[in-house]
Amino acid sequence: MGLQQKNKVDAAFSMSSMTDIIFLLLIFFMLTSSFITPSGLAVNLPSSETSDIVMQEVTVSVTKDLQFSVNDQLISREDLKGTLTPLLEGKNGQVVLHLDKEVPVEYLVEVGGIAAGLGANVSIATKPYRE
């Protein structure tokens, strides 16, 4: 008597659904992560109730010791305009100012004025306000 089962169970496991889930999770985490690059200098940012995230093209940092840096490269105060000019010429760039909260306002105005004079949009980096 030849009793054989007609429907055989396939023991192979398909990984295609697992890879779909992994790629969806990867895309989710890439979209929800923040795109802020930390500044190389130790800067104690001021707090703000509204802290928007902007894409950083050029970063200007000023420490409480009045050390200036552009894109994590230390420069002197006098070389600021000369360093920013080639980075911003020919395009409407975005300059993010990382100023220590102890830096006098005159330096904020000076750096912001140089960047705005070169046609850049200027924004100030802050940390979220916590009570």
N, C-alpha and C positions, 0 to 999 in steps of 0.2 A: 504494500500500500504506500503510495507516494504522497504523503502529507507534507506539503510545503506552504509556507506562508507567502501570499502574493504581494503584500505590501511590506517592503523591507524599510526599516528605520535607518535614515542616513545619520551617521555619527559625526559628520563634519560640522564644525562651528563656523558661522559666518561672522567675520570681524567688521563688516561694512557698517553695521549700525553702531558699533562701538566707536569707530573712527569718526562717524558723523557727530556723535555726542561730544567727543573730545574736541573736535574743531569748533563746534558751537560754544563750548565752554571757553576755549581759547579766544574766540572773537569777543565773547561777553567780557572777559577780564581785560582785554586790550582796550575796549571801548569805555569801560568804567574806571580804568586807572587814570590817575592824573598825569599830565604831561609837563609838570613843573620840574625843571632841573635845579637842584640846589646850588646856591652860590658857593664859590670856593673860599671866600673870606667869611670870618665869623661876624655876622651882622645880626643884631637883635632887632627884628622888625617890629614896627608899631602895630597895634591892634586896630581892627576895623570891623564894624557890624556887617558890611557887605564886602566880601572878598572874592572878586571874580578871577577866574583862571583865564589867562591869555597866553597865546603861543609866544614864546620868547625867541626873538631873532637876535637881539643884542641886549646884553645885560651890563648895566653899570652899577657897581657896588662901591659904597663909601662906608668905611668903618668909623667907629667913634674916635679913632686916632687919626682920622682924615687921610686914610690910605685909599687911593682910587684904583679901581680895576675895571677893565672892559673885557667881558667874556673870560673871566678868571685869569687875566693877564695884568699884573701890576704895572701901573703907569703913573706918571706924575700929573699933577693938576694942570700944568701948562700944556701937556701933550694930549689932553682930553679931546679937544676939537680935531686935532690932526689924526687921532686914532679913530674917531667916529666917522669922519668924512668918507673914507673909502668903504666903510661898512654900510653906509646909508645912501650913498650917491646913486642916483638913477632909479630909486624905488621908494615907495612909501613904506618905510620900515616901522617896526614896532620896537621901542626901547623900553625895557622894564628897569626901573630904578630900585635897587636894594639898598636902602639907606638905614643906617642904625638910628634908633629913635632918639639918641642923644646928639645927633648931628644937627648943627644949627640950620635954620630954614634957608639961610642965604646960599648954602651949597646945593640944596634942593632946587632953588630957583636958578642957580647958575647952570647946573647940569641939565635941568629940564629945558632951559632956554637954548642951550647949545643944540640939544637934540631936536627941539621944535624948529629951530632955525635951519636945520638940515632937512626939514620936511618929514620928520618922523612923528608917529603917534607915541605919546609918552604916558606911561602908567606907573604907579607906585606899588611895589610888592608889599603886602601886609599879611599878617597872620590873623586867623579868625578871632573875633572878640569872644572872650569867655568871662562870665561873671563869677 
